[in-house]
Amino acid sequence: MIAFAVLLAAGLIVAWATWADARHVHHDLRERRGRRISPPPDNPKARPQSLEGVLTQQLLSAEITRGQYQQAMTAAALREAVRHPGPPPLP
């Protein structure tokens, strides 16, 4: 009987914590609704230093589409795999 009460209390605590967190996330999403992403700053220090960063910046500024981003990232991953092959898989 005591074990059941402890399990019930633990379940209620987990459920309450999950519900409170979900409520907080929902509130944050409501606040952000309607806001637009600001364009990247023209500050040279804030410019991306990698291909992935450049592609992400182009995607967020709508210079490229989601499909173009995915194709470019796939090509970059393939180039990386050819240049630096990983160890063979374990049997």
PyMOL Python script that loads the backbone (N, CA, C, O; Angstrom):
from pymol import cmd

cmd.read_pdbstr("""\
ATOM      1  N   MET A   1       0.818  -1.185   0.000  1.00  0.00           N
ATOM      2  CA  MET A   1       0.000   0.000   0.000  1.00  0.00           C
ATOM      3  C   MET A   1       0.868   1.257   0.000  1.00  0.00           C
ATOM      4  O   MET A   1       0.571   2.221  -0.705  1.00  0.00           O
ATOM      5  N   ILE A   2       1.942   1.243   0.793  1.00  0.00           N
ATOM      6  CA  ILE A   2       2.830   2.402   0.843  1.00  0.00           C
ATOM      7  C   ILE A   2       3.551   2.570  -0.495  1.00  0.00           C
ATOM      8  O   ILE A   2       3.733   3.692  -0.968  1.00  0.00           O
ATOM      9  N   ALA A   3       3.959   1.456  -1.100  1.00  0.00           N
ATOM     10  CA  ALA A   3       4.635   1.521  -2.396  1.00  0.00           C
ATOM     11  C   ALA A   3       3.707   2.125  -3.446  1.00  0.00           C
ATOM     12  O   ALA A   3       4.145   2.921  -4.277  1.00  0.00           O
ATOM     13  N   PHE A   4       2.434   1.753  -3.413  1.00  0.00           N
ATOM     14  CA  PHE A   4       1.458   2.313  -4.352  1.00  0.00           C
ATOM     15  C   PHE A   4       1.323   3.819  -4.148  1.00  0.00           C
ATOM     16  O   PHE A   4       1.264   4.574  -5.118  1.00  0.00           O
ATOM     17  N   ALA A   5       1.275   4.252  -2.911  1.00  0.00           N
ATOM     18  CA  ALA A   5       1.150   5.683  -2.615  1.00  0.00           C
ATOM     19  C   ALA A   5       2.381   6.453  -3.096  1.00  0.00           C
ATOM     20  O   ALA A   5       2.259   7.562  -3.617  1.00  0.00           O
ATOM     21  N   VAL A   6       3.555   5.869  -2.922  1.00  0.00           N
ATOM     22  CA  VAL A   6       4.788   6.515  -3.375  1.00  0.00           C
ATOM     23  C   VAL A   6       4.802   6.609  -4.897  1.00  0.00           C
ATOM     24  O   VAL A   6       5.145   7.653  -5.451  1.00  0.00           O
ATOM     25  N   LEU A   7       4.430   5.523  -5.575  1.00  0.00           N
ATOM     26  CA  LEU A   7       4.378   5.538  -7.038  1.00  0.00           C
ATOM     27  C   LEU A   7       3.348   6.541  -7.546  1.00  0.00           C
ATOM     28  O   LEU A   7       3.600   7.244  -8.525  1.00  0.00           O
ATOM     29  N   LEU A   8       2.208   6.611  -6.903  1.00  0.00           N
ATOM     30  CA  LEU A   8       1.174   7.561  -7.296  1.00  0.00           C
ATOM     31  C   LEU A   8       1.669   8.994  -7.117  1.00  0.00           C
ATOM     32  O   LEU A   8       1.462   9.840  -7.987  1.00  0.00           O
ATOM     33  N   ALA A   9       2.317   9.261  -5.999  1.00  0.00           N
ATOM     34  CA  ALA A   9       2.849  10.606  -5.749  1.00  0.00           C
ATOM     35  C   ALA A   9       3.918  10.968  -6.781  1.00  0.00           C
ATOM     36  O   ALA A   9       3.943  12.093  -7.281  1.00  0.00           O
ATOM     37  N   ALA A  10       4.795  10.022  -7.099  1.00  0.00           N
ATOM     38  CA  ALA A  10       5.838  10.278  -8.098  1.00  0.00           C
ATOM     39  C   ALA A  10       5.217  10.558  -9.465  1.00  0.00           C
ATOM     40  O   ALA A  10       5.654  11.462 -10.177  1.00  0.00           O
ATOM     41  N   GLY A  11       4.203   9.782  -9.828  1.00  0.00           N
ATOM     42  CA  GLY A  11       3.519  10.001 -11.103  1.00  0.00           C
ATOM     43  C   GLY A  11       2.851  11.358 -11.168  1.00  0.00           C
ATOM     44  O   GLY A  11       2.898  12.027 -12.200  1.00  0.00           O
ATOM     45  N   LEU A  12       2.228  11.770 -10.072  1.00  0.00           N
ATOM     46  CA  LEU A  12       1.576  13.082 -10.044  1.00  0.00           C
ATOM     47  C   LEU A  12       2.590  14.216 -10.148  1.00  0.00           C
ATOM     48  O   LEU A  12       2.333  15.225 -10.805  1.00  0.00           O
ATOM     49  N   ILE A  13       3.730  14.052  -9.508  1.00  0.00           N
ATOM     50  CA  ILE A  13       4.773  15.081  -9.584  1.00  0.00           C
ATOM     51  C   ILE A  13       5.294  15.208 -11.012  1.00  0.00           C
ATOM     52  O   ILE A  13       5.463  16.318 -11.515  1.00  0.00           O
ATOM     53  N   VAL A  14       5.546  14.083 -11.661  1.00  0.00           N
ATOM     54  CA  VAL A  14       6.023  14.110 -13.050  1.00  0.00           C
ATOM     55  C   VAL A  14       4.974  14.726 -13.962  1.00  0.00           C
ATOM     56  O   VAL A  14       5.305  15.549 -14.815  1.00  0.00           O
ATOM     57  N   ALA A  15       3.716  14.341 -13.797  1.00  0.00           N
ATOM     58  CA  ALA A  15       2.643  14.894 -14.627  1.00  0.00           C
ATOM     59  C   ALA A  15       2.517  16.396 -14.420  1.00  0.00           C
ATOM     60  O   ALA A  15       2.353  17.141 -15.386  1.00  0.00           O
ATOM     61  N   TRP A  16       2.591  16.847 -13.180  1.00  0.00           N
ATOM     62  CA  TRP A  16       2.471  18.278 -12.900  1.00  0.00           C
ATOM     63  C   TRP A  16       3.636  19.050 -13.517  1.00  0.00           C
ATOM     64  O   TRP A  16       3.433  20.116 -14.099  1.00  0.00           O
ATOM     65  N   ALA A  17       4.862  18.519 -13.395  1.00  0.00           N
ATOM     66  CA  ALA A  17       6.036  19.201 -13.952  1.00  0.00           C
ATOM     67  C   ALA A  17       5.943  19.283 -15.472  1.00  0.00           C
ATOM     68  O   ALA A  17       6.273  20.313 -16.059  1.00  0.00           O
ATOM     69  N   THR A  18       5.498  18.213 -16.107  1.00  0.00           N
ATOM     70  CA  THR A  18       5.347  18.203 -17.564  1.00  0.00           C
ATOM     71  C   THR A  18       4.284  19.192 -17.992  1.00  0.00           C
ATOM     72  O   THR A  18       4.478  19.926 -18.961  1.00  0.00           O
ATOM     73  N   TRP A  19       3.171  19.225 -17.292  1.00  0.00           N
ATOM     74  CA  TRP A  19       2.077  20.136 -17.636  1.00  0.00           C
ATOM     75  C   TRP A  19       2.525  21.588 -17.479  1.00  0.00           C
ATOM     76  O   TRP A  19       2.217  22.427 -18.326  1.00  0.00           O
ATOM     77  N   ALA A  20       3.249  21.887 -16.405  1.00  0.00           N
ATOM     78  CA  ALA A  20       3.711  23.255 -16.173  1.00  0.00           C
ATOM     79  C   ALA A  20       4.698  23.682 -17.253  1.00  0.00           C
ATOM     80  O   ALA A  20       4.657  24.823 -17.714  1.00  0.00           O
ATOM     81  N   ASP A  21       5.586  22.777 -17.661  1.00  0.00           N
ATOM     82  CA  ASP A  21       6.559  23.088 -18.703  1.00  0.00           C
ATOM     83  C   ASP A  21       5.859  23.310 -20.036  1.00  0.00           C
ATOM     84  O   ASP A  21       6.198  24.246 -20.759  1.00  0.00           O
ATOM     85  N   ALA A  22       4.889  22.466 -20.373  1.00  0.00           N
ATOM     86  CA  ALA A  22       4.156  22.613 -21.631  1.00  0.00           C
ATOM     87  C   ALA A  22       3.390  23.929 -21.645  1.00  0.00           C
ATOM     88  O   ALA A  22       3.301  24.581 -22.685  1.00  0.00           O
ATOM     89  N   ARG A  23       2.847  24.318 -20.526  1.00  0.00           N
ATOM     90  CA  ARG A  23       2.118  25.582 -20.444  1.00  0.00           C
ATOM     91  C   ARG A  23       3.057  26.763 -20.671  1.00  0.00           C
ATOM     92  O   ARG A  23       2.695  27.735 -21.335  1.00  0.00           O
ATOM     93  N   HIS A  24       4.257  26.674 -20.121  1.00  0.00           N
ATOM     94  CA  HIS A  24       5.249  27.729 -20.295  1.00  0.00           C
ATOM     95  C   HIS A  24       5.653  27.841 -21.768  1.00  0.00           C
ATOM     96  O   HIS A  24       5.745  28.948 -22.298  1.00  0.00           O
ATOM     97  N   VAL A  25       5.892  26.710 -22.431  1.00  0.00           N
ATOM     98  CA  VAL A  25       6.267  26.709 -23.847  1.00  0.00           C
ATOM     99  C   VAL A  25       5.143  27.301 -24.682  1.00  0.00           C
ATOM    100  O   VAL A  25       5.402  28.100 -25.582  1.00  0.00           O
ATOM    101  N   HIS A  26       3.900  26.924 -24.401  1.00  0.00           N
ATOM    102  CA  HIS A  26       2.758  27.451 -25.150  1.00  0.00           C
ATOM    103  C   HIS A  26       2.679  28.963 -24.990  1.00  0.00           C
ATOM    104  O   HIS A  26       2.395  29.673 -25.955  1.00  0.00           O
ATOM    105  N   HIS A  27       2.924  29.461 -23.786  1.00  0.00           N
ATOM    106  CA  HIS A  27       2.891  30.908 -23.542  1.00  0.00           C
ATOM    107  C   HIS A  27       3.980  31.609 -24.357  1.00  0.00           C
ATOM    108  O   HIS A  27       3.732  32.663 -24.943  1.00  0.00           O
ATOM    109  N   ASP A  28       5.190  31.026 -24.398  1.00  0.00           N
ATOM    110  CA  ASP A  28       6.277  31.616 -25.178  1.00  0.00           C
ATOM    111  C   ASP A  28       5.933  31.654 -26.657  1.00  0.00           C
ATOM    112  O   ASP A  28       6.218  32.641 -27.336  1.00  0.00           O
ATOM    113  N   LEU A  29       5.324  30.589 -27.163  1.00  0.00           N
ATOM    114  CA  LEU A  29       4.961  30.549 -28.579  1.00  0.00           C
ATOM    115  C   LEU A  29       3.911  31.596 -28.906  1.00  0.00           C
ATOM    116  O   LEU A  29       3.966  32.211 -29.970  1.00  0.00           O
ATOM    117  N   ARG A  30       2.950  31.810 -28.006  1.00  0.00           N
ATOM    118  CA  ARG A  30       1.936  32.840 -28.240  1.00  0.00           C
ATOM    119  C   ARG A  30       2.574  34.216 -28.302  1.00  0.00           C
ATOM    120  O   ARG A  30       2.168  35.049 -29.112  1.00  0.00           O
ATOM    121  N   GLU A  31       3.569  34.466 -27.456  1.00  0.00           N
ATOM    122  CA  GLU A  31       4.239  35.767 -27.467  1.00  0.00           C
ATOM    123  C   GLU A  31       5.008  35.987 -28.754  1.00  0.00           C
ATOM    124  O   GLU A  31       5.083  37.112 -29.249  1.00  0.00           O
ATOM    125  N   ARG A  32       5.577  34.930 -29.298  1.00  0.00           N
ATOM    126  CA  ARG A  32       6.394  35.058 -30.504  1.00  0.00           C
ATOM    127  C   ARG A  32       5.563  35.103 -31.784  1.00  0.00           C
ATOM    128  O   ARG A  32       6.075  35.492 -32.834  1.00  0.00           O
ATOM    129  N   ARG A  33       4.316  34.720 -31.717  1.00  0.00           N
ATOM    130  CA  ARG A  33       3.486  34.676 -32.915  1.00  0.00           C
ATOM    131  C   ARG A  33       3.434  36.062 -33.543  1.00  0.00           C
ATOM    132  O   ARG A  33       3.209  37.055 -32.851  1.00  0.00           O
ATOM    133  N   GLY A  34       3.638  36.126 -34.831  1.00  0.00           N
ATOM    134  CA  GLY A  34       3.575  37.388 -35.542  1.00  0.00           C
ATOM    135  C   GLY A  34       4.907  38.114 -35.629  1.00  0.00           C
ATOM    136  O   GLY A  34       5.045  39.056 -36.409  1.00  0.00           O
ATOM    137  N   ARG A  35       5.876  37.698 -34.854  1.00  0.00           N
ATOM    138  CA  ARG A  35       7.186  38.336 -34.933  1.00  0.00           C
ATOM    139  C   ARG A  35       7.944  37.766 -36.125  1.00  0.00           C
ATOM    140  O   ARG A  35       7.843  36.575 -36.420  1.00  0.00           O
ATOM    141  N   ARG A  36       8.682  38.594 -36.791  1.00  0.00           N
ATOM    142  CA  ARG A  36       9.499  38.153 -37.917  1.00  0.00           C
ATOM    143  C   ARG A  36      10.951  38.038 -37.455  1.00  0.00           C
ATOM    144  O   ARG A  36      11.379  38.705 -36.513  1.00  0.00           O
ATOM    145  N   ILE A  37      11.670  37.199 -38.125  1.00  0.00           N
ATOM    146  CA  ILE A  37      13.087  37.050 -37.824  1.00  0.00           C
ATOM    147  C   ILE A  37      13.803  38.261 -38.401  1.00  0.00           C
ATOM    148  O   ILE A  37      13.617  38.595 -39.571  1.00  0.00           O
ATOM    149  N   SER A  38      14.604  38.906 -37.603  1.00  0.00           N
ATOM    150  CA  SER A  38      15.318  40.084 -38.089  1.00  0.00           C
ATOM    151  C   SER A  38      16.449  39.646 -39.012  1.00  0.00           C
ATOM    152  O   SER A  38      17.016  38.568 -38.833  1.00  0.00           O
ATOM    153  N   PRO A  39      16.777  40.476 -39.995  1.00  0.00           N
ATOM    154  CA  PRO A  39      17.869  40.115 -40.896  1.00  0.00           C
ATOM    155  C   PRO A  39      19.194  40.085 -40.142  1.00  0.00           C
ATOM    156  O   PRO A  39      19.343  40.749 -39.117  1.00  0.00           O
ATOM    157  N   PRO A  40      20.144  39.325 -40.641  1.00  0.00           N
ATOM    158  CA  PRO A  40      21.428  39.253 -39.957  1.00  0.00           C
ATOM    159  C   PRO A  40      22.114  40.620 -39.954  1.00  0.00           C
ATOM    160  O   PRO A  40      21.939  41.394 -40.895  1.00  0.00           O
ATOM    161  N   PRO A  41      22.874  40.921 -38.936  1.00  0.00           N
ATOM    162  CA  PRO A  41      23.540  42.221 -38.863  1.00  0.00           C
ATOM    163  C   PRO A  41      24.646  42.332 -39.909  1.00  0.00           C
ATOM    164  O   PRO A  41      25.172  41.325 -40.383  1.00  0.00           O
ATOM    165  N   ASP A  42      24.986  43.563 -40.258  1.00  0.00           N
ATOM    166  CA  ASP A  42      26.059  43.801 -41.219  1.00  0.00           C
ATOM    167  C   ASP A  42      27.425  43.833 -40.544  1.00  0.00           C
ATOM    168  O   ASP A  42      28.429  44.157 -41.178  1.00  0.00           O
ATOM    169  N   ASN A  43      27.459  43.504 -39.285  1.00  0.00           N
ATOM    170  CA  ASN A  43      28.697  43.482 -38.524  1.00  0.00           C
ATOM    171  C   ASN A  43      29.591  42.363 -39.052  1.00  0.00           C
ATOM    172  O   ASN A  43      29.169  41.207 -39.058  1.00  0.00           O
ATOM    173  N   PRO A  44      30.827  42.671 -39.500  1.00  0.00           N
ATOM    174  CA  PRO A  44      31.691  41.616 -40.037  1.00  0.00           C
ATOM    175  C   PRO A  44      32.001  40.520 -39.023  1.00  0.00           C
ATOM    176  O   PRO A  44      32.233  39.372 -39.401  1.00  0.00           O
ATOM    177  N   LYS A  45      32.007  40.869 -37.731  1.00  0.00           N
ATOM    178  CA  LYS A  45      32.283  39.849 -36.724  1.00  0.00           C
ATOM    179  C   LYS A  45      31.150  38.836 -36.637  1.00  0.00           C
ATOM    180  O   LYS A  45      31.367  37.702 -36.209  1.00  0.00           O
ATOM    181  N   ALA A  46      29.946  39.230 -37.036  1.00  0.00           N
ATOM    182  CA  ALA A  46      28.793  38.351 -36.924  1.00  0.00           C
ATOM    183  C   ALA A  46      28.594  37.487 -38.166  1.00  0.00           C
ATOM    184  O   ALA A  46      27.691  36.651 -38.194  1.00  0.00           O
ATOM    185  N   ARG A  47      29.413  37.671 -39.178  1.00  0.00           N
ATOM    186  CA  ARG A  47      29.258  36.882 -40.401  1.00  0.00           C
ATOM    187  C   ARG A  47      29.700  35.446 -40.151  1.00  0.00           C
ATOM    188  O   ARG A  47      30.640  35.200 -39.395  1.00  0.00           O
ATOM    189  N   PRO A  48      29.018  34.501 -40.792  1.00  0.00           N
ATOM    190  CA  PRO A  48      29.358  33.091 -40.578  1.00  0.00           C
ATOM    191  C   PRO A  48      30.757  32.767 -41.102  1.00  0.00           C
ATOM    192  O   PRO A  48      31.229  33.355 -42.075  1.00  0.00           O
ATOM    193  N   GLN A  49      31.394  31.832 -40.442  1.00  0.00           N
ATOM    194  CA  GLN A  49      32.748  31.438 -40.800  1.00  0.00           C
ATOM    195  C   GLN A  49      32.799  30.075 -41.473  1.00  0.00           C
ATOM    196  O   GLN A  49      33.888  29.584 -41.769  1.00  0.00           O
ATOM    197  N   SER A  50      31.653  29.451 -41.722  1.00  0.00           N
ATOM    198  CA  SER A  50      31.637  28.122 -42.319  1.00  0.00           C
ATOM    199  C   SER A  50      30.561  28.050 -43.396  1.00  0.00           C
ATOM    200  O   SER A  50      29.667  28.894 -43.462  1.00  0.00           O
ATOM    201  N   LEU A  51      30.667  27.035 -44.231  1.00  0.00           N
ATOM    202  CA  LEU A  51      29.662  26.832 -45.273  1.00  0.00           C
ATOM    203  C   LEU A  51      28.287  26.632 -44.657  1.00  0.00           C
ATOM    204  O   LEU A  51      27.294  27.165 -45.151  1.00  0.00           O
ATOM    205  N   GLU A  52      28.233  25.862 -43.579  1.00  0.00           N
ATOM    206  CA  GLU A  52      26.950  25.627 -42.919  1.00  0.00           C
ATOM    207  C   GLU A  52      26.351  26.932 -42.409  1.00  0.00           C
ATOM    208  O   GLU A  52      25.142  27.141 -42.504  1.00  0.00           O
ATOM    209  N   GLY A  53      27.191  27.804 -41.872  1.00  0.00           N
ATOM    210  CA  GLY A  53      26.718  29.090 -41.384  1.00  0.00           C
ATOM    211  C   GLY A  53      26.206  29.977 -42.510  1.00  0.00           C
ATOM    212  O   GLY A  53      25.186  30.651 -42.362  1.00  0.00           O
ATOM    213  N   VAL A  54      26.915  29.977 -43.636  1.00  0.00           N
ATOM    214  CA  VAL A  54      26.485  30.775 -44.791  1.00  0.00           C
ATOM    215  C   VAL A  54      25.151  30.261 -45.308  1.00  0.00           C
ATOM    216  O   VAL A  54      24.247  31.047 -45.590  1.00  0.00           O
ATOM    217  N   LEU A  55      25.026  28.947 -45.432  1.00  0.00           N
ATOM    218  CA  LEU A  55      23.770  28.371 -45.931  1.00  0.00           C
ATOM    219  C   LEU A  55      22.614  28.674 -44.988  1.00  0.00           C
ATOM    220  O   LEU A  55      21.510  28.987 -45.433  1.00  0.00           O
ATOM    221  N   THR A  56      22.865  28.581 -43.690  1.00  0.00           N
ATOM    222  CA  THR A  56      21.814  28.883 -42.717  1.00  0.00           C
ATOM    223  C   THR A  56      21.397  30.341 -42.810  1.00  0.00           C
ATOM    224  O   THR A  56      20.209  30.659 -42.754  1.00  0.00           O
ATOM    225  N   GLN A  57      22.376  31.226 -42.951  1.00  0.00           N
ATOM    226  CA  GLN A  57      22.063  32.651 -43.085  1.00  0.00           C
ATOM    227  C   GLN A  57      21.242  32.902 -44.352  1.00  0.00           C
ATOM    228  O   GLN A  57      20.290  33.682 -44.328  1.00  0.00           O
ATOM    229  N   GLN A  58      21.606  32.248 -45.452  1.00  0.00           N
ATOM    230  CA  GLN A  58      20.853  32.415 -46.696  1.00  0.00           C
ATOM    231  C   GLN A  58      19.438  31.867 -46.560  1.00  0.00           C
ATOM    232  O   GLN A  58      18.495  32.449 -47.095  1.00  0.00           O
ATOM    233  N   LEU A  59      19.284  30.771 -45.859  1.00  0.00           N
ATOM    234  CA  LEU A  59      17.957  30.195 -45.658  1.00  0.00           C
ATOM    235  C   LEU A  59      17.089  31.128 -44.822  1.00  0.00           C
ATOM    236  O   LEU A  59      15.930  31.366 -45.161  1.00  0.00           O
ATOM    237  N   LEU A  60      17.637  31.655 -43.740  1.00  0.00           N
ATOM    238  CA  LEU A  60      16.866  32.535 -42.862  1.00  0.00           C
ATOM    239  C   LEU A  60      16.520  33.870 -43.514  1.00  0.00           C
ATOM    240  O   LEU A  60      15.504  34.481 -43.182  1.00  0.00           O
ATOM    241  N   SER A  61      17.361  34.319 -44.437  1.00  0.00           N
ATOM    242  CA  SER A  61      17.064  35.580 -45.118  1.00  0.00           C
ATOM    243  C   SER A  61      16.286  35.351 -46.409  1.00  0.00           C
ATOM    244  O   SER A  61      16.088  36.290 -47.180  1.00  0.00           O
ATOM    245  N   ALA A  62      15.843  34.123 -46.658  1.00  0.00           N
ATOM    246  CA  ALA A  62      15.023  33.743 -47.816  1.00  0.00           C
ATOM    247  C   ALA A  62      15.760  33.913 -49.140  1.00  0.00           C
ATOM    248  O   ALA A  62      15.124  34.115 -50.175  1.00  0.00           O
ATOM    249  N   GLU A  63      17.087  33.836 -49.126  1.00  0.00           N
ATOM    250  CA  GLU A  63      17.849  33.873 -50.370  1.00  0.00           C
ATOM    251  C   GLU A  63      17.793  32.523 -51.075  1.00  0.00           C
ATOM    252  O   GLU A  63      17.868  32.454 -52.302  1.00  0.00           O
ATOM    253  N   ILE A  64      17.662  31.451 -50.299  1.00  0.00           N
ATOM    254  CA  ILE A  64      17.526  30.109 -50.857  1.00  0.00           C
ATOM    255  C   ILE A  64      16.318  29.444 -50.222  1.00  0.00           C
ATOM    256  O   ILE A  64      15.861  29.841 -49.151  1.00  0.00           O
ATOM    257  N   THR A  65      15.808  28.419 -50.905  1.00  0.00           N
ATOM    258  CA  THR A  65      14.652  27.692 -50.392  1.00  0.00           C
ATOM    259  C   THR A  65      15.118  26.566 -49.474  1.00  0.00           C
ATOM    260  O   THR A  65      16.309  26.266 -49.384  1.00  0.00           O
ATOM    261  N   ARG A  66      14.159  25.956 -48.803  1.00  0.00           N
ATOM    262  CA  ARG A  66      14.476  24.836 -47.912  1.00  0.00           C
ATOM    263  C   ARG A  66      15.084  23.682 -48.704  1.00  0.00           C
ATOM    264  O   ARG A  66      16.028  23.042 -48.241  1.00  0.00           O
ATOM    265  N   GLY A  67      14.550  23.415 -49.890  1.00  0.00           N
ATOM    266  CA  GLY A  67      15.084  22.346 -50.736  1.00  0.00           C
ATOM    267  C   GLY A  67      16.513  22.617 -51.171  1.00  0.00           C
ATOM    268  O   GLY A  67      17.350  21.714 -51.168  1.00  0.00           O
ATOM    269  N   GLN A  68      16.797  23.869 -51.549  1.00  0.00           N
ATOM    270  CA  GLN A  68      18.162  24.229 -51.935  1.00  0.00           C
ATOM    271  C   GLN A  68      19.115  24.071 -50.755  1.00  0.00           C
ATOM    272  O   GLN A  68      20.248  23.618 -50.919  1.00  0.00           O
ATOM    273  N   TYR A  69      18.652  24.446 -49.575  1.00  0.00           N
ATOM    274  CA  TYR A  69      19.467  24.293 -48.366  1.00  0.00           C
ATOM    275  C   TYR A  69      19.776  22.816 -48.121  1.00  0.00           C
ATOM    276  O   TYR A  69      20.920  22.455 -47.844  1.00  0.00           O
ATOM    277  N   GLN A  70      18.758  21.971 -48.224  1.00  0.00           N
ATOM    278  CA  GLN A  70      18.960  20.543 -47.984  1.00  0.00           C
ATOM    279  C   GLN A  70      19.904  19.933 -49.015  1.00  0.00           C
ATOM    280  O   GLN A  70      20.750  19.109 -48.667  1.00  0.00           O
ATOM    281  N   GLN A  71      19.767  20.331 -50.282  1.00  0.00           N
ATOM    282  CA  GLN A  71      20.663  19.815 -51.320  1.00  0.00           C
ATOM    283  C   GLN A  71      22.103  20.252 -51.067  1.00  0.00           C
ATOM    284  O   GLN A  71      23.030  19.454 -51.201  1.00  0.00           O
ATOM    285  N   ALA A  72      22.286  21.507 -50.705  1.00  0.00           N
ATOM    286  CA  ALA A  72      23.637  22.012 -50.447  1.00  0.00           C
ATOM    287  C   ALA A  72      24.258  21.328 -49.230  1.00  0.00           C
ATOM    288  O   ALA A  72      25.448  21.014 -49.243  1.00  0.00           O
ATOM    289  N   MET A  73      23.475  21.096 -48.190  1.00  0.00           N
ATOM    290  CA  MET A  73      24.000  20.416 -47.002  1.00  0.00           C
ATOM    291  C   MET A  73      24.333  18.958 -47.306  1.00  0.00           C
ATOM    292  O   MET A  73      25.314  18.423 -46.789  1.00  0.00           O
ATOM    293  N   THR A  74      23.519  18.313 -48.145  1.00  0.00           N
ATOM    294  CA  THR A  74      23.801  16.934 -48.550  1.00  0.00           C
ATOM    295  C   THR A  74      25.107  16.870 -49.329  1.00  0.00           C
ATOM    296  O   THR A  74      25.939  15.996 -49.084  1.00  0.00           O
ATOM    297  N   ALA A  75      25.288  17.803 -50.275  1.00  0.00           N
ATOM    298  CA  ALA A  75      26.522  17.840 -51.055  1.00  0.00           C
ATOM    299  C   ALA A  75      27.727  18.101 -50.153  1.00  0.00           C
ATOM    300  O   ALA A  75      28.780  17.493 -50.341  1.00  0.00           O
ATOM    301  N   ALA A  76      27.586  18.988 -49.186  1.00  0.00           N
ATOM    302  CA  ALA A  76      28.683  19.279 -48.257  1.00  0.00           C
ATOM    303  C   ALA A  76      29.023  18.047 -47.415  1.00  0.00           C
ATOM    304  O   ALA A  76      30.196  17.766 -47.168  1.00  0.00           O
ATOM    305  N   ALA A  77      28.009  17.321 -46.982  1.00  0.00           N
ATOM    306  CA  ALA A  77      28.249  16.111 -46.186  1.00  0.00           C
ATOM    307  C   ALA A  77      28.950  15.043 -47.018  1.00  0.00           C
ATOM    308  O   ALA A  77      29.835  14.347 -46.520  1.00  0.00           O
ATOM    309  N   LEU A  78      28.557  14.911 -48.280  1.00  0.00           N
ATOM    310  CA  LEU A  78      29.211  13.929 -49.153  1.00  0.00           C
ATOM    311  C   LEU A  78      30.672  14.299 -49.395  1.00  0.00           C
ATOM    312  O   LEU A  78      31.547  13.434 -49.360  1.00  0.00           O
ATOM    313  N   ARG A  79      30.938  15.588 -49.642  1.00  0.00           N
ATOM    314  CA  ARG A  79      32.328  16.031 -49.826  1.00  0.00           C
ATOM    315  C   ARG A  79      33.152  15.743 -48.572  1.00  0.00           C
ATOM    316  O   ARG A  79      34.289  15.281 -48.661  1.00  0.00           O
ATOM    317  N   GLU A  80      32.581  16.014 -47.426  1.00  0.00           N
ATOM    318  CA  GLU A  80      33.280  15.772 -46.161  1.00  0.00           C
ATOM    319  C   GLU A  80      33.568  14.278 -45.973  1.00  0.00           C
ATOM    320  O   GLU A  80      34.640  13.906 -45.495  1.00  0.00           O
ATOM    321  N   ALA A  81      32.617  13.433 -46.347  1.00  0.00           N
ATOM    322  CA  ALA A  81      32.806  11.983 -46.200  1.00  0.00           C
ATOM    323  C   ALA A  81      33.903  11.473 -47.126  1.00  0.00           C
ATOM    324  O   ALA A  81      34.639  10.555 -46.767  1.00  0.00           O
ATOM    325  N   VAL A  82      34.019  12.062 -48.319  1.00  0.00           N
ATOM    326  CA  VAL A  82      35.064  11.648 -49.255  1.00  0.00           C
ATOM    327  C   VAL A  82      36.425  12.145 -48.777  1.00  0.00           C
ATOM    328  O   VAL A  82      37.411  11.410 -48.840  1.00  0.00           O
ATOM    329  N   ARG A  83      36.484  13.377 -48.304  1.00  0.00           N
ATOM    330  CA  ARG A  83      37.755  13.956 -47.855  1.00  0.00           C
ATOM    331  C   ARG A  83      38.271  13.313 -46.572  1.00  0.00           C
ATOM    332  O   ARG A  83      39.472  13.085 -46.425  1.00  0.00           O
ATOM    333  N   HIS A  84      37.376  13.028 -45.661  1.00  0.00           N
ATOM    334  CA  HIS A  84      37.761  12.489 -44.354  1.00  0.00           C
ATOM    335  C   HIS A  84      36.905  11.271 -44.027  1.00  0.00           C
ATOM    336  O   HIS A  84      35.983  11.359 -43.216  1.00  0.00           O
ATOM    337  N   PRO A  85      37.207  10.132 -44.655  1.00  0.00           N
ATOM    338  CA  PRO A  85      36.390   8.946 -44.350  1.00  0.00           C
ATOM    339  C   PRO A  85      36.602   8.503 -42.906  1.00  0.00           C
ATOM    340  O   PRO A  85      37.709   8.563 -42.369  1.00  0.00           O
ATOM    341  N   GLY A  86      35.539   8.070 -42.314  1.00  0.00           N
ATOM    342  CA  GLY A  86      35.602   7.602 -40.935  1.00  0.00           C
ATOM    343  C   GLY A  86      36.137   6.189 -40.867  1.00  0.00           C
ATOM    344  O   GLY A  86      36.404   5.567 -41.895  1.00  0.00           O
ATOM    345  N   PRO A  87      36.293   5.687 -39.671  1.00  0.00           N
ATOM    346  CA  PRO A  87      36.765   4.309 -39.519  1.00  0.00           C
ATOM    347  C   PRO A  87      35.707   3.335 -40.035  1.00  0.00           C
ATOM    348  O   PRO A  87      34.520   3.660 -40.061  1.00  0.00           O
ATOM    349  N   PRO A  88      36.140   2.140 -40.447  1.00  0.00           N
ATOM    350  CA  PRO A  88      35.157   1.165 -40.934  1.00  0.00           C
ATOM    351  C   PRO A  88      34.215   0.749 -39.808  1.00  0.00           C
ATOM    352  O   PRO A  88      34.600   0.746 -38.639  1.00  0.00           O
ATOM    353  N   PRO A  89      32.991   0.400 -40.162  1.00  0.00           N
ATOM    354  CA  PRO A  89      32.041  -0.012 -39.122  1.00  0.00           C
ATOM    355  C   PRO A  89      32.486  -1.300 -38.445  1.00  0.00           C
ATOM    356  O   PRO A  89      33.117  -2.156 -39.064  1.00  0.00           O
ATOM    357  N   LEU A  90      32.155  -1.422 -37.194  1.00  0.00           N
ATOM    358  CA  LEU A  90      32.491  -2.633 -36.440  1.00  0.00           C
ATOM    359  C   LEU A  90      31.572  -3.767 -36.864  1.00  0.00           C
ATOM    360  O   LEU A  90      30.403  -3.539 -37.176  1.00  0.00           O
ATOM    361  N   PRO A  91      32.100  -4.999 -36.876  1.00  0.00           N
ATOM    362  CA  PRO A  91      31.250  -6.146 -37.287  1.00  0.00           C
ATOM    363  C   PRO A  91      30.176  -6.464 -36.286  1.00  0.00           C
ATOM    364  O   PRO A  91      29.394  -7.392 -36.493  1.00  0.00           O
TER     365      PRO A  91
END
""", "prot")
cmd.dss("prot")
cmd.show_as("cartoon", "prot")
cmd.util.cbc("prot")
cmd.orient("prot")
